[in-house]
Amino acid sequence: MEPDYSRQIALKDVGAAGQSLLERSRVLVVGAGGLGSPVLQYLAGAGVGSLTVIDHDTLDPSNLHRQPLYALEDSGRPKAALAAAALAKMNPRVRVEVRAERFDTANALALVAAHDLVVECSDNFRTKFLVNDAAVLAARPVVFASVYQYEGQLQVYKPDREHACLRCLWPDATADGVVGNCAEAGVLGPVPGALGAMQAVLALETLLDIGTPLRGEVLLVDFRDFSTLKLRAPRHHACDAPRCCRVRAIVPEGPDLEVTLDSLDEAVARGWTIVDVRNAEEFVARPAAGRHFPVAELLAGEAPLAREVEYLLVCATGQRSLAAARALRRRGYAVRSLAGGLGRVDRDR
């Protein structure tokens, strides 16, 4: 049985020519979680010819209330591969490339440049700004979204004079861990689903060049009262589109920022002091060896660390500790982050 796009082709703005354009399009989806799940489903259903999904994470049961693309029995398996398998059942004509790895400074520019459009579906500021910088340098459009509890935000970047990039509005990325993510702050499951569906609409309109998808605007959505607000988001006055005055290059990570260990005893044997950056509730529920400084406290003002000591930062999944390690290295501290976090150490026992 072949996929049927007749309801979509019936739209006068799409037609057979538009459908053919979608089938020739290459889209990169960064993140296969709460936002990425509906984005991938709707783009595959629409017949976008080639999708690349990049996500280094594995499925956790706590993901399922907001990521219905997956099943409980798939827990522990890579999300990127699971997403590709689900999309193959939905539309076998769509080519899906699986990248079960982190989107980082080593692969960002090449990945973005190889696609016609990027849909940014990560849950951390570092990745969002890295996608932004790569898109500016490669002159590729991006659809951004972010979620916080019951609220969301959408923005479209295009390499033209009307669309601001993230650094036009926020020159420096907010440090991850200062603002709570889904694990810390909580989220109502359908909220990222709704925002992801809206990202898919914006992505398809951008590919088809129809409508005016958030031209120089940021859309705020609050699902507690279903209010929306559009804010003007102009390009920086010094930008010469498509070039950005604040984006010059992708700066590579420092060496040995993230380390993989089988146990925390290895860190102690290497002479590293362990610092747990989880919040107080997480630390009480599962205490770890070493000192405890929640990441927001660690990054606020002068860090309570000694410059002559080497530290290993740990958290639940390795995301907050990695963000904190980046920030602290820039301040001159000798820090590393435990890859995969305490959850990986527990699984490997």
N, C-alpha and C positions, 0 to 999 in steps of 0.2 A: 504494500500500500504506500502510495506517495503522499507527502505532505500537501495540504490544500491551503493556498494563500488567497482564495477567492474573495473572502470578506475584506481583506486588506487591499487587494488589487482594485476592488470596487471603489475605493476612495479616489476621487479625481486627482488629488495631489500625489498619489502613488502610481496606480496603473501598472501596466506591464513593464514600462521603462523603469519605474521606481523599484519594482520588485527585482528586476535584473541588476540594478545598482546595488541593492542590499546583498544579493548573492555574490557580488564581486568584492564586497567590503571585508576588511580585516579589522577586528575590534579586540583590544586588549582590556581585560577586566582584572583589576588589581584587588584581590580579596574575594574569597568565596564564602563569606559569612552572611550576616543578616541583611546587608545591602546587596551583596553579590549574588545571593541565591535567586531573588526575583529578577535581577538584571539579566543573569545568564538564561533563565527560563524564558523570559519575554524576547530576548534577542534571538535565541535559538528558534522559538516558535515563529518569529517574524521572518525567519529564513536568512539571517545574516550568514554569509557564506563561510567565514572563518573566525573562530573565537579562540583567543589564547587566555587561559585562566592561570594566574600565578598566585599561589598561597602556600606558605611553608607550614601551616598549622595542621594538626590532626583533629578529628571530630571528638568533641566532649559531650556527654549527655546534657550538660547545661546549655549547649548551643541550640538544642532542638526546638525550644519554644519560639525561636525567632528565625530558624533556618530549616523550613519544612522540605527543602530539597533532599534532606538526608533521613536516615532511619536509625533507630537506637542500636540495632545490630551492627551498624557500621562504626561504632565508637572505637577510637584509637587508630583509624585509618586516615590517610592523607585526604584532606578536603578537595584538593584540586583533582585528584583521580576519581573521587566519588562524584564530583560535579560532572566530569566528563562522561562517566558511565550513565548518569541520569539523563544528560542531554542527548546521548546517543539513542536512548529509548524514545525520547520525545521527537527528535528529528535527525534521523541517520544521515541526512544529506549535508548537515553542518559539520565542517571539519573543526575539531577541537584539539588544540595543542595544550598539553598539561605541563606546567612548570611548578613542581612541588618544591619550591625554594623561596627564599626571602627576596623581595624586591629591594635591591640595594644599589649602592653607588657603582658597583662593578657591572651590573647588567641594565641599569635604568635607561640610559640613553639609547642603546641599541634596541631594546625591546620597544620603547615608545616610537622610535623612528621607523620601525618595521610595520607599523599599523596605521590605519586611517583615522582611528579615534581611540581614545582611552576613556574608560569608565572607572573612576577612582572609588573603590568600595572598602578601603581599609578602615581600621578603628584607631589609628594613631596619627598624630600630627607630623611626625618625622616622615612617614611614608607619603602623606598628602603633599608635603612641600617638596619631597624628592620627585614625585610625579609631576608636580607643577614645573619644577626647574627643567626636567627632561623635556617636557612638552614645549616649553618656551624655546629651548635650544633646538629642538627638532621641528618646530612650527607645526605642532599637531593639536587638534582640539581635545578638550577634556571635559567630562561631566563630573563634578564633585558633589558629594553629599556627606553630611555628618549628622550624628544622632546623639541626643542626650536625654535620657529618661522618656519624656512624652513629647519631645521637641525635635525638630530637624531643620537643616539648612541645605539649600541647593545653590549651586553656582555653575555657570558654563564659561569656560575659557576658549576663545578662538584666537588664532594669530592675526588679529586685525585691530584697528584703532578703537573699536567700540567695546571690546571685552577685556576687562582687567584680569591679570593673573593674581594668584594668592598674595604674592609679595607686593603688589600694588597697594593692597589693603592692609596686610600685616607683614612688614619687612622681615621680622624674625619669627620663626615658628614657636608656638607655645611649647614649653617642655612637657613631654608626656609624663603623666603621673600627677601633675599639678591640677589638671581637670580630670575628674573621674571617668573611667571608661565603663562599659556595660557591666563588667565583673564587679566593680566597686560601687558605682552609682545606681545600678539597676536599669532595666529598660522593659517597657511593655512590648511583648513580642511583635504585634502587628506594626508597630511604629517604624522600625527599619524596613519592614516589608513594604509599607506604603511609600516610604521615601525611595526605596529601590525601584518600585514600579514607576515612580515619577522620573527617576534617572533613566529608565528604559525609554520612556516617552521622549525625553530630551535627546537621548542618544539617537533614536530613530529619526527624529525631526532634523537633527544635525546632519546625519548621513544623507537624508533625502533633500536637505536644504529647503525645508518648508517651515512656515511660521517664523516667529522671532523668539527663539528659546533663550530667555533671560539675557537679553542683549544689554550688557553693562549693568546688570542688576544681581542682587542676592535675594533669594526667596526664603523667608522664615516661616515655618509652619509649627503651630502649637496644637496638638491633638487633644489637649484638655478642654479647649473651647472651640476647636476647629477654626481658629483664626489664622490668617495669613498676612504677611507684611512684605512688601518689596522695598528694598533699600537700594538707592543709587550706588553703583560701584564703579566709578570711573577709573580709567588707566592713569598711572602716574604721569604727571605733566612732562617729565623728562624722557619718557619712553618713546622710541621711534619704532612703532609696530612694523613687523612682528618682534623686533628685538626689545628686550626689557633692560632698563638701566640698572636693575638689581640682580639680574641673573647673568653670570659670566661663564660659569663652568660647573660641572659636577665635581664636588670636592670629595676625593676618596677617603674612606675610613682609615683610622690609624691601625697599625698592626696589633694583632692579639687582643682586640677589644672584647671579643666574645670567645669563651673557652668551653669545651665539652669535657665533662668529668663524669666518672662513674659513681662517685660519692663525694661528700663534703670533706671526708678524711683526706682526700688527695690535695685539696686546697690547703688544709692545715699542714700537711707534709711539705708543701712548697713554701711554707712560711707566710701565706696570705691570711689576713684577718677577714673573717666573714662578716658582712653587714647585710642584714635582712631589711629590705625596703618595703615590705608589705604593710598594710594598715594594721592597727592594733588588734582588730577582731580576728584577722587572718593569723596573726602571730600567736594569739592566745589559743586558737583552735589547733594549730600545728606549729609549736615552737621549733625554731631552728637554732643550731649552735651559732655563737657569735653575738655581735651587737645588733640592736634594732633601732633603726631610724626610718620612719615612713618617708616615702620619696618626696612628698611635698615639703616636709621638714628638712630633709637633707639638702634640697636645692634652694631653700629660702635663705638668702643671706650667705654668710660665711659657713661653709660646711664644717661640721664637728669632727673632722678627720685630720690626722697628722700627715704632713707632706712626705715624711720619710718612710711611711709604712705602705706596704702593698695590700690592696683590698680586693676581695671578691664580693660583688654585689649579687644578691639572690632575691627572687620573688617567686610567684606561683608559676608563671609560664616563661619567664625570661624577657618579657617585653618591657616592663617598667624598669627592671634593673639595667637593661641595655640603654634605654633612654637616659637614665641617670648617669650611667658610665660615660656616655657621650658628653653630657653636660659637664661632668666633673673633670674629664680629661682636658676639656678646653680651659679649665681653671688650673690645670697643672697637677692634678692628683693622680697617683698611680693606681688606677682602678681597672677592673675587668668585670664582665658580666657572665653569669652561668647560663650557657645556652640551654633552652628548654625549661629552665627554672627548676624549682623543687619537685614539680610534678614529674619531670623526666627522671630525676634521681630516684624518686619513689618507684617508678615503673621498672627501672633497671635493677632494682634490688633482687 
